[in-house]
Amino acid sequence: MFIPEVIPIFVTTCIFNVTKQMLRHTAHSLKTFSGFHRLLSLFIFLICAGQIFGQTHSFSGTIGKYPIYFQLTIEGKQVSGYYFYKNKLVDISLSGSYTSGTMILKSSDEYGADITDPETFRFKWPHKAPSGSWSKKGTQLSLKLYPLTAKETGSPKCSNPYLIKTDPVKNDLTRVKIGLFRLKEIDSVRTINHITIRHFEEILTGIKLFRIDSGMDAGKQKDANFYLEYLQISEFLESLSCASYSAYGSEYSFELTSLSLSTDFMCFSVFKTYYCGGAHPNEDNYALNYNLNTGKTVSWSDYLIPGKDTIYNERIYAYLTKSEPGYFDESNSIESADVYMDCNYRERNLWFDCDFVFTVDGVKLLPSFAHFAAFCLEPEWAIIPYSELKDLIKPECYSKLTRLKN
């Protein structure tokens, strides 16, 4: 079996030796032609081998009349890859072998293991535009593959500055998916704090997010919309990945909550539920506090006065226990309908350094919980008014936070 790392060296050495033999044969008589022909064939094969082994190849194509995108990686005689239909974008894993110039791939689970009634791809290789067959349960369709074009992999969305900064897209088929990211407007125009926004839904996954339409400095607006596009594309790809990973189907819900805006801040929280296979679904929440002046998300240290962390932690816990004693009183019975004792909100560390979102009413805390306590996420009452924290928040930040509207 070939070792991928050794193949380039092996191929280069063989090509050099074959070339020497070919040069020697040119001086021989015609009776050596058959030997020369065999060497020429070997020479061509080795050049092709040098191009395909240990490499990844991506294509667009069709199965019958259905458009697909296809990727394979060859390591010796072993081949792995995946493909997806253009109208679904959900990956279907493939594994197989390459022998005697023929590629045979079968659909597999996400770990490359065999499945019942697999799809089978069969085609000659190497070839610039491979063609062959696809079959499943006795049904056979023609298979045609073509090299990807710059148009298919060169969507302007792949050049989103935040996408480039956080996770540059290198995989060709991921770039194809981003190029097929499509939005439709889903509700009427809304104005918050003199800022006009529109909500858009991604057509295939249903991921919804807004864009800023007007009411803001042009530079800020452009930057904010780049960030919102990046976030929506990220969720779009994660949703597709979830669907691809699960052999039992998938569920992926993305809900925007606590949206507040000003010309200084763009703030909201997200509640997600998703099932990607396995024993149970998952729920998660996170917050986004985006400083439109700096083009960065806000952390605790960005808005608290340095050295006030400990006082801040004690302050928020004291406020919560005073304003919502039912959730923190140890004498309450677990049977009480008004108390989620399973959430254990009394645990101090639950509130320290947890996620947060700036709202019109104050800092909303978003403690984290395991999946079995998902109902504890995002307690609506866990909001600390800015007035309670005024001496702990940087003055320049405090004045801007109080201008948030929803």
N, C-alpha and C positions, 0 to 999 in steps of 0.2 A: 504493500500500500504506500502511496506517496505521502510524504510529510509536506504540508503546504509551504512551510518556510524554506524547504530544500528545493522545491520544484524550480523556481527561477534559476538557481545556480545549475541544477541538473540540465535544464533545457538549454541554457546558454552554452554549457560545455558540449552537449551533444550537437548543437547546431554548428559549433566551431569545427568539431571533428568530421561531421558529415560534409561540410563545405570543403575541407581538405581532400576528402575522398572523391568528391565530385570533380575537383580540379585535376586530380590525378587521372580520372576516367576520360577526360577530354582528350588525352594523348593516346588512348588505346584505340584499337580497331573497332569496327562496327559490331563484332561479335560480343563485345562487352556492353552493348546498348541496354539489354534487359537489366543488368546490374545497375547501370547508371539510372535507369528509370525507377528502380526500387529506391535508390538513394534519394532521388529527387522527390519521390512521394513522402519518404521519411522526413526530408528537409521541410517540406510544406507542412506536414503534420506537426512537427516540433515547433514551428513558428506559431501555428494556431494554438498549440498546447500552451505555449508561453503566454498567450493572450487570454486564455480562458481559465486555467487551473488557479485556484485560490483567489478568484475574482468574483465580483457580483455583477450581474447583468440584469438590466431592467428593460421592459418592453410595454408597449400598448398593443392591443390586438383584439381578436374576436373569437368567441366560441359560438359557432354557427353565426347568428346575426347579433349576438349580444356583446357589446363592447366590454373589454376587460383591461386591467393592468396587471403585469406579471413580473415577478422578480425571482431569480435563482442565484444560489451561491454554490460553486463547485470546489470541493476539497478532495482531491484524488478522485476516487470513483464514487464518493458519496456526494449527494446533492440535496440541498434544502432550499426552501423558499416559501413564497406565498403569492396569492393573487386575490384580486377583488373585482367585483362587477362595478362598472362606472356609476350605475344608478343606486348602489348601496354603500360602497366604500368600506365594507366589512371584510377584514382579512380572512382568508381560508388557508391554513397552513399546508405545506407540501413537503414531502420527503421522498427520496428515491435514489437512483443510481445512474451512472453514465458508463456504458460499455459498448465497445465496437461501433462507435459513432452514433449511438442511439441514446436519447435521453428518455427515461421512464420515471415519471413522478406520480405519486398518489397523495390524495388529501389525507391529512393526519390530524391528531389533536394538537394542542398548543405545545406539547412536549415532544412532538415528532413520533408519537406512538401510533400504531395502526388503529383504524376505526372500521366499523362495520359498513359495508357497501361504499367503499371509497370512490372518489372520482379518479380517473386515470388519464394522465397526459402522456402522449408518446410522440416524439419528433426527432428528426435528425439533427445532429450537432457536431461541430460548430456550423453556424450558418447565420448570415447577416439578418435574414428575415425567416426564421424557422417556421415551418408549417408541418402539420401532422393531424392528430386526432385527440379528441376529448371523449371519454366514455364513462357511463355509469349505469348499472343495472340493465345492461343490454342496449341502452341508447347510445348512439355514437354521433358526434358532430365534428365538423371540420374545425381545426385550430390554426389560426394565423397570428404571427407575432411580428412586430415591427419595432425598430429602434425608436426610443422616445425622442420627441422633438423639443427644441428650445422653448416653444410655446407651451408645451405641456408641463415643463419643469420650471419655467421662468416667470411664474406669477409675481406681480409686484407685491403681493401680500407676503411673499417669502422674504422681502426686503424690509419688512416692518422693523424699525430700529430697536424696539424692545425684544422682538423675537431674535434678532441678530445678537443683541447684548446678552440675553439670558440662555438661549439654547439654539444656536445657529442650525438651520435645517440642512443636513447633508444627504439624507436618504432621498433618492430620486422619487420614490413612490409617495413619500410623505409630502414632498413638494407638489406632486400631482394632486394629492388630497386637498392641500391648502388652495391650490388653483381652482378646485371644485367646491370650495366654501362659498355658499350662496345665501344671501339674506333677503327677507321680505319684511316690509313694515307691517306691524301688527296692531297698532292703535293710533289714536289721534295725537296731535302735537300737545305737549305739556310744558308749562312754564313754571320754573322754580327759582325764586329769588332773581327774577328778570332774565333767567337763563332758559332758553328753549331747548328741549330734548325730544328725541324720537326713539321709540323702542323698535328693535329688529329681532326677528327670529331666524335662526339658521334652519334651512329648509329640511335637511335630512335628520338632524339630531334634535331639533326643537330647542336648542340652547338660545335663551333670550337675553339681550343686553341692549342698553341704550347708546345713543351717540349724541353729542352736543351739536345743536343746529345753529344757534346764534346766542348773542348776549355776553360774549366773552372776547377778550383780546385774541386776535387771529392766531398768534403764536401759541398761546395757552390752549386754545381750542384744538388746534392741529395736534399738539402733543398729547392732550387728553384723549382725543379720538384714536390716536395711534395706540395708546395704552389699552383702551377699551377693546380695540380690534385684536390686539395681542392676547388679552384675557379671554375673549370669546373664541378665538382660534385655538387656544390652549385647551379650553373646555371641550370644544368640538373634537379635537384629536383624542382627548382622554375618553370621551364618550364612545368614539369609534373603537378605541383600544379595548374598552370594557366589553363592547359587543363582540369584538374579535376573540377575546380571551375566553369568553364563556361559551361552553358547548350547549348550554341550556337556554340561550337567549339572554337579554340584558335589559335592565331598567336603569335609566339615568335621568334624574330630575335636578334641575338647577333653578333655584328661586332667589330672586333679589329682594332684600329687606332693608329697612332703615336707611333709605336713600336721603341724603342731605347734600346741598350744594351751596357754594358761594364762588366768588371769583378767586378765592384763595385755596379752597379745599373741595375735593370730590370724595364723598364718603358713603360707603354702603357695606352691608354684610351679605353673605351668601349662605344659603342652606342647601346642602346637596344630599340626595339619597341615591344610592347606586347599588346594583347587584351585578357582579361580574362572574357569577358562579361561586361555588363553595357552599359552606354551611349556612350562611346567613347574609342578608343585605347589610350595607353600611350606611351610616349617616354622618355628616360632617358639616361644620360651619367654619367660616373664616371671614375676616374683615378686610376691607381695603380703605385706607385713609391716604389719599393721594394729595400731596402738596403741589398745587398747580404752579407755584412760583419757583420751586426747585426741580420739578419733574421727578420727584422721588416719593416713595411711600414713607409714612411716618411711623417711627418706633417710639417706645416709652422715653428713651433718652432724648428724642428730638423735641419733646414738648414739656418735659419736666425740668425744673431747675436742678442743676447738678447737685448731688448729695442729698436729695429729698426722697430717694426711693423708699427707705424704711418708713419714714413718716407717711408717705403716700399709701403704702400697704396697710398700715395701721388705720389710717383715716378711712379708706374705702371699706375696710371690714367693719369698723365701728359704725359707719353710716348704714351699711346693709343690715346689720343686726338690729339697729334701732328702727329703721324704716319697715323692715319685714321680719319681725321677731318670730313669726310662726315657722319660718324656714330654719331658724337657728336655735330654737329653744329645745334643749335636750329632754325636757320633761314631756314633750308632745308624744302621744302614742303613735305607733306605726300605722294603726288603723284609721287615724284621722284623715278624713277626705280632703282636708285643706293642706296637708303637708306631704311633700314627696320625700319621705325619709330615705328612700333608696338613693336619692341624689347626693345625700350627705353634704349639703351646702355648708354645713358647719365647718368643714375642713378648710383651714385657713389657706393652705398652699394652693387650693383650687382657684383662688382669686388673685394670687400674686403672680405677676408676669403672664397672666393669661391674655388671650387675644382681646381686642377692644375695637369699637367703632365710635367715631365722633357723631353725635346726633344733635338735633336742635335742643334737646333737653339736658344733655350732658354726655359724659363718657359711659357708653354701654359696654358692660363686660360680657365676654363670651367664654365661659369656662369650658374645658374639654372633658369629654366622658367617653367611656368604652361603648361599643355598639349596643350592648344590652341595656344601657341607660340613656339611649338617644333622646328619650322624651325630656331629659334634663337640660338638653342643649338650649342655648339662647333664651334664658329666662327674661321675660319682658320687663320685670321689675328691677333688674340689676343695672340701674342707671344712676350714676353719681352726678348731681348737678355741678356745673362749672363753678358756681358760687362756693361750693364746699371745698373746692380745690384751688381757689384763686391764688393763695399764697404759695402754692407748690408749682404752678404752671408758669412758664416763661411769659413775661408780660406781653411781648410782641405776638406770641402765639394765642394768648388768652383773648385778646381783642378780636382776633380773626375768627376764633372758634365761636364766639358769641354772635357772629354775623351769619352763621349757617341757617338755612331755611329748608323746609321740606314741602 
